[in-house]
Amino acid sequence: ENVSSLKLDTLITICEKLDVELLDLIEYIRDDSETK
């Protein structure tokens, strides 16, 4: 359980740090898929 909890905390931290970047990435992927 401790390992699982640690992974979850890490994932949350990563998501918070990448929040804007992730949204930009989604927009980029969406644009790219529309182009093809």
N, C-alpha and C positions, 0 to 999 in steps of 0.2 A: 504493500500500500504506500509506503514511503517513497519508493521509486516512482510509482505511478503519479503520486502527488507532485513530486519534483519535476517530472516531465510535463505535467499540466502547467505548473508555474512557469517553467521555461517557455512553453508554447505561448502562454498568455503574454509573457514579456516580449517575445519575438513578434507576436501579432501587434502589440502596442507600438513597438519600434518601427514596424514595417507598414503600419496602418495606411499612411498616405501612399507609400511606394506600392503597396498591394493594390490599392484602387487604381493607381496609374497603370500598373501591370495589366489589370483586368481590362482597362480601356484600350490598352495597346493590343492585347490579344483579340479583343472584340473587333477593333479596326482591321487588324491583320486578317482575321477570318472573313471579314466582309470583302476584303480586297481579292481574296482567292476565289 
